[in-house]
C-alpha cells in the first residue's frame, strides 16, 4: 500500500533580478496571429504571474530586458510548434540567467483563433487540410459570423451590476436596442430608425414582422427550438429565450427582474448576448463581423478582409471533402439570398404560413377562415393567390435554379385569427362580421392539443381549395419566372402525412393543378412532389408512402416531439434537469436523439428506398445545422440537410468532418485487420 511520492528537482525564479518566470503561447490564443504571446515577471515564482499580486510584463518586453533569453525562448517556441504541429501553452523559469522549460501542452484558444491558426498552419505546411478541418469545431464559426460585444465593455457593465438575467443562448451574436413589448411597437420604433429588442413572453407566427424589424429577440418562455429561437436563427437574429426570471407585463409595458428591485420600461435600452444568454441593462456597442460585411452588407471587399479570406479558405476546403448537400430554411427572398451567400445549394424548407402575415394578406386569410361556404372561401383564396405568387417569384429568382422545397400550409387555422378583444373588434369592422361570429369561429377552432390536431395535410384534405390555391401560386410563379429566363426547380412538400392515402389525396391535387398551369402558360416545369416525415407512423410505413412520394424530408423538430411525446414549448420546465441528471445525454431538440429518433430516420430512409431506390432524402429541422446531427445524416446516407441561413457554414464544415472521420475510421479498421493477419 503506502503513498506514491513524486520527487522533483526544482528551479527557482525568485533568486534575484537575473531570475524570473513566465507563461506563454506559441501564437496569440485570442486572435490566432503567429506572434509570440505571453507574460513574465523577474524575481518571481510561477504562481505570481497568474495570482494578480504583481502586474506581469508582455513577453515582447523580454527582448529588451534579456535579448539572449528571449532568442532562446523564441527558438524553443518554433521547435515545439514544428514538433507538435499545434499552438502550445508553455511555462518557463529563468534561474540566475539559465532558461528552464517547465511544461508544455496544447493551448486553449478562442474559436476565432482556432480557425485562423488551422488555416495558417496549412499554408505554412505544418498540417494538411484534413487536420485543419478536424481541429475546428463547426460551432466555432459562429465567432466569425456574428456581431459581438466588446468584451472589456461588457465586463465593465457586469461589474457595475447591470447583468439582469441569464436565459438560453438561442441565437448567437450580440444586440443592443430599445425594448419593444409587441411586434407592432417593434415595427414602428424600427421605422423611426431605432434599434429594437423585441421582448415577449413567447413569440408566435403573427410576431414575424416585429421579429424581422428587431435587432434581437428576448423571451421569458420557450426553449432552444421554440418559435423565437427557430425564426431568430433563420433570420440571423440574436436571441435569448426562456429567460424565466423576467416578469413581462404587457399592460404596464414593463419588465421586472425576479429577486431584483429593477424595472425596465418599454423604450429603455437592453443588451442581449445570444452566445452566452446574458441580458444586460443599458446600451452596449457591437462589433460587426467582417465575414458578414463581405458576404451580405458588401461594406468590405474580400481583399480588404483577412478574416474573410481565412473563412473562405476553410469553406473551400470543406466543400472539397463533403458529400452531403446543404440547403437552407427560408421564407423570403432576402433570407434565400443570404443563404446562397453562405453557400446553400437550395431551399429545404419554405414555410408558406409566414407569407400570410402581411397586412393585406392576413385580412384575406382571416376572411377565408371565417367563410361559411365553399364559394366565399374560394373568393378569399383568390385574393391571396396573387400575394403568394409574388412571394414565390421572389424566392425562385433569388435561388437562380437551385431547388426550392415549398411546404403547403401547416399550422392550425386558429393561429391566423386575432387574440385580443381590440383586434377582434377591428377585424369585425374590417370584414363587416359580428364580434360574436368571430368568437364562435375561434371557439370552434380551439383545440386541446393543436400540435396533434387539425393541421398540415389534414387542412388540405378537408379544404382542398387551400392546397389548390397554393399549388396554383407555386406553378404560376414558376412559369412566369421561367419565361423571364430563370431556371426553376420547385419541390412541393405535403406536411404531417401519416398514411399513404393522405399523401395520395394531396399529391393528386398538386399534379392536377401543375398540369393545368403548364397547359395555360405553355411552359414545361420540372418539379417533384414529396412529403415531410414528422410522425413515427410515417417513418414506419415509408415504403408505402414512397410509392408516390418523390422525396422525403424529415421534420426532426416535430418528429422529436411525437417520438418522445414531448412538447418543445413546455419541455423547458424539466428538460434542463433531465440533462443535468443525465437522464438524457443532451436536449433532444438541440442535438438529434440518434438512438430513438435517429432510428426512425434510418427506418424511414431504408424503407422508402426499398420502394423507390432514387428517393431523395433530407432533413429540415433545426438539427440540420447541429454538427453531430449532420454527421449522423451523412452516415445514414441522406442527400442533404437544411438549416437556417446563418447555420449553413456550420453544416458545410460538419459535413466535411463527417467524411474525414469516416475515412480515418476506415483506415484504423484496415490497420487492425493487417495487424491481425500478421499475428
TORSEBA-949363 format. One record per residue: residue in one letter; x, y, z of N, C-alpha, C in turn. Coordinates in steps of 0.02 Angstrom, whole numbers, plus 50000, padded with zeros to 5 digits. Layout:
REM TORSEBA-949363
AXYZXYZXYZ ...
REM end
This chain:
REM TORSEBA-949363
X500424994050000500005000050000500445006250000 X500435010450051500865016350054500605022050011 X500995027350007500815033349970501325034649916 X501085035949854501545037449799501805044549809 X502445045449795502765051949803503165053549741 X503065059549714503485061949659504045066249689 X504655064549672505225068649694505485072249632 X505485078749635505665082749576506155088149595 X506685088549556507165094049568506835100549545 X506965105849582506635112249569507115117449541 X506825121949503507195128049484506795133949509 X507135139349524506805144949558506885151449520 X506335154849512506345161249476506395167249522 X506435165849587506445171349636507125171949670 X507655170749632508335171049660508705177349640 X508325182649625508635189049608508385191649542 X508655197349521508415200649460508635197249396 X509105192349401509295188449342508875182049338 X508365181549381507915175749381507195178249367 X506775173649346506075175549332505665169549311 X505045170849295504585165449274504065168249226 X503775163849186503275166249138502835160649110 X502295162849080501825158449045501745161248975 X501775157048924501735159648855501375154748810 X501155157348753500835153348700501245154448636 X501305149248597501715149848537501385154248484 X500725155448491500355160248450499845163748494 X499565169048468499065172848506498425168648513 X498245166348574497665161848581496985165348573 X496985171948571496355175648561496245177348488 X496775179848455496705182048385496975176948335 X497395172248358497665167148314498265169148274 X498495175348281499075177748241499715174148263 X500175173448216500805169848229501305174448263 X501135176448323501565180748364501645177548433 X502265177748458502395175148525501975179048575 X501615175548617501115178748661501215176148732 X501255180648780501315178348849501525183848896 X501685181748957501875186549009502425183649053 X502805188049086503345185749130503445190849186 X503795188449238503995192749294504705191049314 X505105196049330505765194749358505705193749433 X506165189749459506205188349531505525186149558 X505245180949527504585178449546504525171049533 X504045167849568503875160849554503255160649510 X503125154849480502585154049431501915156649454 X501735155349517501075157449542500985164949540 X501545168649547501505175949548501245178849482 X501365175349426501145177849361500385177749355 X500075172449381499355171749372498945174049432 X499285175249489498915176949551498675184149552 X498965188449510498745195449508499045199749563 X499535197049600499845201049653500295206449622 X500645204449570501055209249532500825209249460 X500925214749426500715215249355501285212549311 X501165206949276501695204249233501805208549171 X502365207449138502545211249078502395207049016 X502215210148960502125206348897502775203148876 X502735197248846503335193348828503785197248781 X503495201748740503905205648694504405210048730 X504245212048793504705216248832505345212548850 X505305205848851505895201848869506465202748819 X506275204448758506775205748706507245211448727 X506955216448762507365222048786507725220248851 X507365216848896507645215348962508195210148960 X508115205048917508625199748912508565196648843 X508915199748794508855197548724509065190348715 X509575188048752509825181148745509285176148765 X508975177248823508445172648846507855172848797 X507675178848773507115179448727507235175348664 X507855176048636508015172248574507965164748586 X508225162648643508215155548661507495153048667 X507085157048701506375155348711506005155148644 X506145160048601505825160348535506015154348492 X506655152248496506875146148459506505139948484 X506425139448550506075133748579505335133848557 X505035139748557504335140448533504255137448464 X504715139248418504665136848348504775129348344 X505255126748385505385119448385504775115648410 X504465118248464503875114848492503305114648441 X503185120148407502655120348357502795115448300 X503425115248280503615110848224503515103548245 X503675102048309503615095148333502885093148344 X502515097348381501815095748398501315097748345 X501525101948299501095104348244500455107548271 X500535111448325499955114748355500195120648397 X499725124848417499895130448461499975127648532 X500545129248563500695126348628500685131548684 X500475129248742500475133348803501085131148843 X501545135748857502175133848890502285137848954 X502615134549002502815137949064503575137449070 X503885142749092504615142849096504845146549158 X505455144949178505785148549233506495150349211 X506715156249232507405158249222507735158249291 X508245154049299508595153849364509305156249354 X509435162249380510105165249377510395165049306 X509975167349258510205168049189510135161849146 X509885156149174509795150049136509045148649126 X508855147249063508155145949047507985138649058 X507445137349094507195130649105506465130249081 X506315125049042505625123949020505285119249070 X504725121449097504375117549149503855112849121 X503445115349076502935111049046502675113948981 X502365109548943502105111648877501495107348863 X500965110648839500355106948822499995110848766 X499535107448732499145110748680498735116248713 X498775122348685498465128148716497735128948699 X497355131348748496655133148735496635139548694 X496105140248653496055146048609495325147748595 X495205153748572494525155648551494355152248485 X493715152048469493515149248404493815153048347 X493835159648354494125164048303494855162148291 X495235161348347495945159548342496035152548314 X495605147948333495665140948309495625140748233 X495165144648205495075144748132495675147748098 X495905153448124496485156748093497115152348097 X497235149448155497825145248164497815139248117 X497235135948113497185129948070497325131647998 X497025137047973497135139047903497855141247892 X498135145147938498825147347931499315141547932 X499185136547974499645130847980499635126547917 X499075126447882499055122947817499505126647768 X499445133247767499845137347721500585137047738 X500735135947803501435135147825501685128047817 X501245123547792501405116447781501565112647846 X501285115047901501355111547964500855105847969 X500245107047943499715101947943499385101747875 X498985096447861498625096247797497905098747807 X497535099047753496855101847755496385097547797 X496485090947794496055086547834496135088147908 X496755088747930496895090248000496605097048020 X496665101847975496405108647989495645108348001 X495295104647958494565104047964494375100548029 X494755095448048494595091748110494745095848173 X495195100648167495375104748226494855109948243 X494415111348197493925116748208493245113748223 X492985115248281492295113248297491825117648255 X491355114648218490935118748174490605124748207 X490395123848270490055129548304490525135448317 X491185134148313491655139748321491585144848265 X491295142848209491185147548154490725153248175 X490305152148226489865157448249490255163748267 X490865162748293491265168448314491505172648254 X491505169648195491675173448135491075176948104 X490475174348118489885176648082489455181748120 X489485181748185489025185748224489325192348247 X488915197548253489155203548287489265201748361 X489755204748391489915203148460489985209548501 X489905208948567490055214548611490805215048621 X491035221048631491725222148652491775219248723 X492225214348732492255210548795492405214948855 X492845219948846493025224248903492425228548923 X492035230848873491445234948887490915230748923 X490835224448900490335220048932490535218549004 X491185217349015491425215949083491295221849130 X491415227849105491285233949146490545234249165 X490105232749117489385232949130489185227849183 X489455221749178489295216449226489575218249295 X490195220849297490495222949361490095228549394 X489765232549352489355238149378488665235849401 X488525229249397487895226549420487325227049370 X487505227649305486985228549254486745221849224 X487035216249246486795209749222486125208249255 X485595207949214484915207149241484725199849248 X484905195849199484665188849199485065184849148 X484955178349150485285173849101484775168749077 X484705168349010484245163448980484625158648936 X484275155748887484585151048841484905154848783 X485505152948766485865156148710485605153348644 X485025155948623484655152848568484835155448499 X485125161348495485315164148430485945168148438 X486525165248423487175168348440487265175348411 X487685179148445487835186048425487655190748481 X487675197148466487545202248517487125207748487 X486665210548527486245215948503486055220548561 X486025226948546485785232048593485215235848560 X484715237748599484175241648570483655243548622 X483165247448600482625249448643482115243748649 X481855242848708481365237548721480705239048686 X480465234148648479785234348619479425228148644 X478815229048671478465223448701477925220448655 X477885222948593477435219848544477765220348476 X477545216048430477825216048362477665222648328 X477075225248340476875231648309477315237348333 X477445237448399477885242648426478585242048397 X478825235848389479495234748361479535237648290 X479015236248250478995238948182479005246548181 X478575249548224478515256848225479165260148248 X479475257248300480095260148326480665259448275 X480685253548242481205252448191481105257148132 X480475258448114480315263048058480575270048073 X480615271848137480875278448156481635278548158 X481945272748146482675272448146482975269848210 X482545267648257482805265048321483015257748313 X483545255848349483715248748355483285245948411 X482995240048399482475237348443482645230348467 X482495229048530482485222248557481755220448570 X481505215548533480805213348543480795208648603 X480415210548655480365206548716479655203948722 X479585197348723478925194148726478935188548779 X478355187048806478315181048849478505175048807 X478205174548748478405169748696478165172548629 X478475170348575478275173048510477835168048473 X477475170548422477055166348379477125168848307 X476855165248258476935167448188476715174548174 X476235177148213476005183948199476515189348220 X477035187148256477565191848277478115192548224 X478035189048167478565188648117478835195548096 X478375200148080478605206648055478985210548109 X478765209948171479125213248225479805210048238 X479835203448231480475199948240480955202048185 X480685202848126481105204848069481375211848079 X480975216248110481185223248121481685223848178 X481675219148224482095219648284482815217548272 X483255220148313483965218148312484045211448347 X483635210448399483675204248437483005202748470 X482935196448493482305194148522482455191048590 X482045192948639482125190448708481445187848730 X481425181548753480785178648776480865175948847 X480305176148884480295173448952480175165948951 X479835163548899479675156348894479945153548829 X480005146948826480215143648764480925141148767 X481055135848729481715132748730482125134248668 X482625129948657483095130948602482775129948534 X482205126548531481865125748467481165128748470 X481075133548514480435137148517480365141348454 X479765144048444479645148248385480155153848381 X480285157148438480755162748439481445160548417 X481685154948445482355152548430482425150548356 X481925146848331481945144448262481955150248213 X481485154848222481415160448174482015165148180 X482255166248242482835170648252483435167948214 X483555161348219484135158548184484045159048109 X483425157848087483295158348015483415165447989 X483225170348029483315177348010484025179848024 X484415175848060485075178248080485035183248137 X484505182748177484415187448232484705184648297 X484925189148339485155187348406484535185448447 X484605180248488484015178048527484235175148594 X483915177348648483965174248713483255171948731 X483175165448740482505162548752482455159648823 X481835158648844481715155148907482025158548968 X482005165248969482295169049024481765169849079 X481665164549117481105164149163481105169049220 X481665172249235481685177049291481415183949270 X481255184649206480955190949183480195190549188 X479895195449219479165195749226478915201349180 X478625199449124478425204249073477695206049082 X477555212449089476865214849099476675219049039 X476245216148995476045219648934475615225848950 X475215225449003474785231149019475195237049045 X475645235549091476065240849120476635242949074 X476765238849022477315239948975477985239949012 X478075235049055478695234649095478965227549097 X479605227149114479935220649128480215221149199 X480005216649242480295216349310480755210349314 X481275211049354481755205549362481645202349430 X481525195849429481395192049491481965193049541 X481785194149604482275194949659482735200949651 X482555205549607482955211749600482465217649596 X482665223149626482245229049626482385233149563 X482275229949505482425233149441481815232649396 X481635238149366481085238349317481345241549253 X481275238049197481455240849132480815242449095 X480755248649073480145250849038480235250448963 X479675249748928479695249748855480015256248832 X480475255648784480835261548759481515262448789 X481645258948846482315259348877482765254148845 X483425255048852483905250748818484035244248857 X484085238848818484315232348842484845229748794 X485305225748820485805222448777485765214948791 X485755211048737485715203748746486295200448709 X486595195448741487135191548711486875184548697 X486725183348633486445176848614486945171248615 X487585172748624488095167548629488155164948701 X487955169048750488015167048820487345166948857 X486825170048827486175170448860486115176148909 X486615180548912486605186048960486155191848937 X485785194648985485365200548973485635206149016 X485835211648984486185217049018485785223549011 X485725227049066485365233449066485775238749029 X485435242748989485765248248954486035246348886 X486425250948858486665250148789487395248148788 X487555243148747488245241148734488365241448659 X488945243748639489105244148568489305237148542 X489125235648480489315229248450489835230248395 X490195224848383490675224748328490395220348273 X490335222748211490085218548157490605213448135 X490365207748111490815202648084491055204648014 X491695203848002491975205447936491695200847882 X491565194647901491285189847853490605192247828 X490195194647874489535197347856489615203447812 X490095207747828490195213847789490385212147717 X490765206847707490955204947638490385201547602 X490055196647636489555192447601488875195847594 X488655199447646487965201847646487895209447638 X488235213247680488135220547676488565223747622 X489075220047599489525222447545489885228947565 X489995230047629490365235947651491115234847653 X491315228647642492025226847636492105222447575 X492685222647543492835217947490493235212147519 X493255206647484493625200747507494365202547517 X494635206547472495345208447477495495212647539 X494995216447561495085220847620495035217047686 X494815210847684494675207247747495075200747752 X495625200747790495995194547802495565189347836 X495105191647879494665186947915494225183147865 X493945186747816493535183447766493955178647725 X494565180547708495005176147668495135169647705 X495235170047771495325164047812494695159747810 X494125162847821493475159347819493375156047751 X493515159647698493395157147631493845151147615 X494475151447637494925145747626494645139547660 X494435140347723494165134647760493545131747727 X493085136047706492465133747674492605130247607 X493085132847570493265129747506493535122747517 X493965121947568494235115247584493665110647607 X493215113247649492665109147674492235106547617 X492085110847569491655108947512491995103647469 X492665103647468493025098747426492975091747457 X492835091247522492785084747555492065082247561 X491585086647576490915084347594490535081347535 X490085076547553489655073547502488925075447514 X488775077747573488085079547593487915086447565 X487335086947533487105093447510486885097747569 X486955104347561486745108947615486235113847586 X485635113547615485105118247596484935122747655 X484455127147643484265131847696483505131947706 X483305134147766482595135447780482485142947770 X482095144847721481995152047706481305153147677 X480985158647699480305160247677480275166647636 X480825170347633480835176747599481445177247554 X481395181247500481955181847453482605184147486 X482575188747535483195191047566483525185547607 X483115181347641483385175647678483715170747629 X483385169547572483655165047522484315167647495 X484345174147480484965177147454485535176647505 X485375177747569485885177047621486155169947624 X485695165147619485895158147623486345156247564 X486175158647504486595157447445487295160247457 X487335166247486487985169347501488385165047549 X488035161647595488365157247643488515150347615 X488315149047552488485142747520487925137647516 X487295139647529486735134847523486625132947450 X486405126747440486315124147372485575123347355 X485145126247395484425125847382484045127447445 X483385127647440482955128647498482655121847516 X482775119647578482505113247601481835114047635 X481665120247655481025121547687480835128847677 X480305129947638479995136647631479305136147663 X479225139347720478595138947758478095144047730 X477565141747700477085146447668476685150447718 X476605147947780476185151447828476455158347847 X477125159047847477415165547865477255170847813 X477095168647752476935173447699476245176647709 X475835173747753475145176247761475085181947811 X475645183847843475585188647897475705195947877 X475735197347811475745204347789475055207347800 X475015213947799474395217447818473785215247776 X473835215447710473265213647667473165206047666 X473725202447669473685195147665473305192147724 X473475194647785473155191747844472405193047844 X472195198647817471485200247813471125195247768 X471425193847709471125188947663471125182047694 X471665180447730471705173847763471155173147815 X471045178447854470525178247905469825177947874 X469755181247817469115181047780468975173847758 X469505170447735469425163447713469225158947771 X469545159947829469405155747887468685156847912 X468455163047908467785164747934467225163347883 X467415161047823466905159847771466455154047790 X465805154747772465315149547787465215144747729 X465425146647669465295142547611465925141547570 X465905136447527466465135047483466595140947437 X466055144047412466135149747366466485155547400 X466285157047461466595162547499467325161047514 X467455154647530468145152647544468575153447482 X468315151247425468685151847362468805159147343 X468325163447357468395170547342468965173547383 X469005171647447469545174247491470215171447468 X470225165147449470845162147425471075165347360 X470595167347318470765170847255471125177447270 X470945180647326471285186747347472005185347369 X472095179547400472765177647424473225175347369 X472945172547316473345169547262473885174247235 X473725180447214474255184747187474805186347236 X474635186847301475145188147351475635182247356 X475345176247359475755170247363476195169547301 X475895170847243476265170247179476875174947180 X476775181147201477325185947203477865183847252 X477655181147309478145178647358478575173147328 X478255168447294478625162847264479075165247207 X478835170047169479255172747115479905175647143 X479845179347197480445182247228480935176947251 X480675171647280481115166247304481425162447246 X481035160747195481305157147137481855161147103 X481755167747097482265171947066482905172047108 X482825172747174483405172947218483805166547216 X483465160847206483805154347207484115152447140 X483935155947086484275155247021484355147946998 X483815144147002483835137346976483995132047027 X484175133947088484275128947141483595126547165 X483555120347190482905117647211482595121647269 X481935122447266481565125947318481005121347343 X481055119047405480545114647434480035118847471 X479425119047444478885123047472478415118547511 X478345120047576477875116147617477185119347613 X476675115447597475995118147597475785119747669 X475225123047676475015125847741475045120647797 X475375122447852475485117647906475135119447972 X475155125747997474895127048064474135126648067 X473865125548127473135125648135472855132648121 X472245132948096471965139348073471885144648128 X471805142448191471705147348244472295152048252 X472895149948229473485154148235473435160448193 X472995160448142472935166248098472405171148122 X472025169248173471495173648198471755178348253 X471415184048264471645188748315471585185748385 X471965188748432471965186048500471645190748551 X471715197248541471465201948591470765204548571 X470405207148620469735209948607469775215648557 X470295219748564470365225548519470465223248447 X470875218048438470995215348370470365212248341 X469995208748384469365205648361468865211048340 X468825216348379468375221848363468575225148296 X469225226048286469475229148224469315224648164 X469415218048172469265213348118468525213348102 X468115213848153467385214048144467185219948099 X467495225748111467345231648070467595230747999 X468205228047992468505227447925468125222547881 X467905217047910467565211847871466805212347874 X466565217147914465835217947924465525211347947 X465865208347995465635202048026465555203448100 X465055200648132464945202048203465505199248246 X465625202548302466115200248350465925193248374 X465275192248384465025185748407465215180148359 X465135181448293465305176348243466045174648245 X466465179748253467185178648256467345174448318 X467045176248374467175172548436466925165248431 X466355164248398466095157448388466565153348345 X466835156548292467305153048248467945151248286 X468175155948327468775154648366468655148948415 X468065148848444467895143448491467865136648455 X467595136748394467535130448356468225127848334 X468705132348326469375130348305469825128648364 X469595130048425470005128748484470165121248489 X470785119648505470995112648512471375111848578 X471295106048609471665104848671472405103548656 X472545100548599473245099248580473335100848506 X473415107248489473445109248418474005105948379 X474565104348413475125101248378474925094548346 X474465091148378474235084548353473525084948326 X473305090948309472615091848289472505093148216 X472085098148202471855099648134472365104248100 X472875101248072473405105048040473735100747986 X474205103747949474575100047898474115097647843 X474255091547818473865088847762473125088047780 X472965087747845472265087047866471865093147845 X472175099047848471845105147824471705104647749 X472215102447712472155101947639471665096647616 X471565091447657471085086247640470375088647652 X470265092047708469605094647723469435100747680 X469945104847667469855110847625470325110347565 X470185106047516470645105147459470775111647421 X470305116447426470385122747391471005126647415 X471215125447479471825128747504472425125947468 X472475119347463473035116247427473025118347353 X472435118647324472375120847253472655127847243 X472465132447288472705139347281473465139547287 X473735135947336474455136247347474835133047288 X474575127447263474895124247206474875128847145 X474315132047134474255136747077474745142547085 X474805145247145475275150747157475995148547142 X476165142547163476845139947152476985139147078 X476525135847042476655134346971476575140546926 X476125145046943476085151246904476715155346914 X476965155646975477595159246989478175156046951 X478205149346953478745145846918478715147046843 X478105146946815478025148046743478245155146723 X478035160046762478205167046746478955168246753 X479255165446804479975166346815480375162846760 X480135156946739480475153346685480435157246620 X479865160446607479795164446546480265170546547 X480455172746607480925178346614481645176146606 X481755169646595482435167246583482775163946642 X482405163146697482695159846757482545152346755 X483005148446783482865141346793482485140646859 X482015135846861481635134646922481585127246936 X481625125447002481565118447022481115118047084 X480455118747075480015118247134479935111047158 X479925110347223479785103847255479235105047306 X478655102047296478075103347339478055097947393 X478035100247456478075095647513477425095847553 X477125090047561476495089347599476665087647672 X476435091947720476625090747790476155086247828 X476425083447883476055079547933475695073447903 X475985070347854475695064347824475825058447871 X475315054347882475415048247922475195041947884 X474835042947828474625037147787474755038547713 X474835033247675474955033947603474345037247569 X473755035947595473145038747564473115046347573 X473315048747632473335055947643473785059247591 X474375056247581474835059247532474535059047462 X474235053347444473945052547377473415057947363 X472985059247411472455064247402472735071247388 X473255073047424473565079647415473995079947352 X474355074447339474785074247279474375074847215 X473795071647214473365071947154473155079147139 X473005082947191472815090047181473405093847151 X473995092847181474595096547157474735094847084 X474705088447067474865086546997474335089046948 X473705088846969473175091446925473265098946912 X473385102746964473475109946957474105111446915 X474635107546927475255108546888475125107646814 X474755102346796474595101146726474175106746696 X473695109246735473265114746712473675121046698 X474115122746745474505128946738474995128346680 X475315122546673475795121646618475445122046551 X474825119546547474435119946485474235127246471 X474025130746524473815137846516474405142246495 X474975141146528475555145546517476015143146460 X475855136946436476275133946383477015133746403 X477125131446464477805130846491477865124046525 X478425120746514478565114346546478975115646609 X478745113246666479105114246729479275107446758 X479905106346773480115100246807480025101246882 X479645096946913479505097846984479465090947017 X479485091047083479415084947123478855086047175 X478535080647194478055080947250478295075847301 X478375078147363478605073747416478265075347481 X478525072647535478195073647599478695074747655 X478435077647708478815078547769478675072547814 X479195069247835479115063547881479225066247951 X478675067447987478735070448054478315066748106 X478035061048085477655056848131477955049848129 X478025046448186478325039748186477985034948137 X477325035348131476965030848086477195031748014 X477315037947995477535039347926478205035947912 X478655036047962479305032747953479225025147946 X478745022447984478645015147983478305012747919 X477895016947888477555014947825477865018647765 X478495020547772478825024547720478845020947653 X478865014247653478875010547590478225011747550 X477665012147586477025013447552476975020747529 X477195025347571477165032547552477615033847492 X478185030347489478675031447434478425028747367 X477875025147367477605022947302477415028947259 X477235034547293477045040547256477495046547272 X477775046747332478195052447352478875051947319 X479105057547289479755057647255480325059847300 X480155062547358480675064147407480375064147477 X480815062947526480635063547596481055069047627 X480745072947671481135077547712480915076347784 X481375074147825481205072747895481165079347933 X480565080647959480475086548002480645084548073 X481295085148089481535082248152481295085848214 X481065092148208480785095548267480155091948291 X479675091148245479045087848263479135080248273 X479595077248235479715070048244479995068748314 X480405073248338480665072648407480095073348457 X479645078148446479075079148491478625072948493 X478475070348433477995064848430478305058148450 X478965057548445479295051348466479365051248542 X479545056948571479615057348644478955058548680 X478435060648641477805062748674477935068848716 X478285073748686478555079348724478455085748685 X478145090748717478055097248684478685101448694 X478965103748639479585107648644479475114248681 X478855116848678478715123248711478625122548786 X478485116548810478395115448882478985111648913 X479425109048871479965104748896480465108548940 X480485115248933480955119148972480865118449047 X480265116049068480125115349139480535109649170 X480715104649130481065098949160481655096349119 X481685098049054482235095349013482925097249039 X483045103549060483715105049087483905100449145 X483425098849188483555094249244483715087249218 X483355085049166483485078549136484205078149111 X484435083549081485125083549054485625083949112 X485475088049163485925088649222485995081949257 X485445078249264485455071849299485635066049253 X485795067649190485995062649140485455057449126 X484825059549135484275055249113484275055149036 X484435060949007484575061548936485265064548927 X485655062148878486335064748870486345072048848 X485865073948806485815080948782485075082548771 X484925088848763484255091048746484105088448675 X483595084048667483475081048600483225086048549 X483045092148570482845097348522483455101148497 X484025100348531484645103648509485055098948466 X485165092848490485545087848453485095081748443 X485105079048383484655073548365484755067548412 X484205064848436484215058748476484335052948428 X484965051048421485145046048369484885039148386 X484825037648450484605030948470483865029748455 X483445034848466482725034048455482485037248392 X482485043848390482265047548330482705045648270 X483355044948283483825043048229483655036348199 X483415031748241483225025148216482625025748168 X482165030348184481605031548139481835034448072 X482345038748074482645041448012482925035847970 X483285031348003483595025647966483055021147937 X482545019547977482005015147954481635018447896 X481455024747904481095028347851481485028747787 X482145030047792482565030547733482625023747698 X482765018547738482845011747709482205009347677 X481645010147712481005007647685480785011747625 X480885018147627480715022347570481105020447508 X481755019247517482185017547460482095010347438 X481785006147481481644999347458481104999447404 X480675004447406480155005347355480405009647297 X480765014947314481005019747264481755020847276 X482185017047242482905017347256483215024347247 X482925028447203483205035147191482875040447235 X482525038347288482175043047332482675048047362 X482525054447353482935059747382482715060647455 X483195060747501483025061147572483455066547606 X483115070747645483475075947683483145076947750 X483415081747788483075083947849483005091547847 X482485094047879482395101347877482225104147946 X482345100347999482275103148066482905107048084 X482905110148143483495113948163484105109448173 X483995102848179484555098248184484995098448123 X484725101148067485115101548005485725105948010 X485775110048062486365114248072486745112448135 X486585106648165486935104548226487445099248207 X488095100248223488625096048196488555088448205 X488385086048266488345078848275487755075948236 X487225079848228486645077648190486815077348115 X487205082148091487415082248021487835076048006 X488285074348053488705068448044488285062148041 X487765061848083487305056048083486955055648015 X486735061247988486385061347924486855058847868 X487485060647872487975058147823488025050547828 X488095047947889488165040747898487545036947875 X486965040147883486325036847866486195036947790 X486585040847754486525040947681486025045947655 X485875051147694485425056347670485745060347614 X485345063447572485595067547517485785074647539 X485405077247588485545084147609485275085447679 X485525090847708485225093547769485035100747753 X484525103247789484305110147779484275113547846 X484535119747849484565123247913484475130747902 X484465134647955484405141847950484995144747910 X484895150347875485435153147833486095154047870 X486075156547931486695157947968487025151647995 X486695145847989487005139548010487265135547950 X487175138247891487415134747830488165133447833 X488595138347850489315136847853489475131447904 X489115131347960489225126348012489065119347984 X488515118847947488315112447917488825110347864 X489085115047825489585113447774490215110447806 X490445113547860491045111047894490905104347928 X490325103647959490155097347992490105091647942 X489845093047883489785087847830490475085647806 X490945090347803491635088647783491965084447837 X491875086347899492165082447955491885075347956 X491255074547937490945067947936491315063347887 X491485066047829491845062147778492535060247803 X492895065147831493585064047855493585059047912 X493125059747959493085055048016492935047947991 X492515047447940492355040947910492975037847879 X493365041847843493985039447811494485037147864 X494565041147918495035039347972494815032848006 X494155032148017493895026148049494025019948006 X493955020747940494075015247893494815013247894 X495255018347896495975016947897496165013147960 X495865015048017496015011548080495795004248076 X495205003048048494954996148040495414992147995 X495634995247940496094991847893496754990047927 X497014994647968497644993348005497554987548053 X496984987448088496854982048135496824975248100 X496504975148041496464968948001497154966547981 X497574971247959498264969547938498664966747997 X498594970148055498954967848116498714960948136 X498064959748130497774953248149498044947648103 X498104949248037498364944347989499094942648003 X499494947848023500204946748039500284942048098 X499834942848148499854938548207499664931448190 
REM end
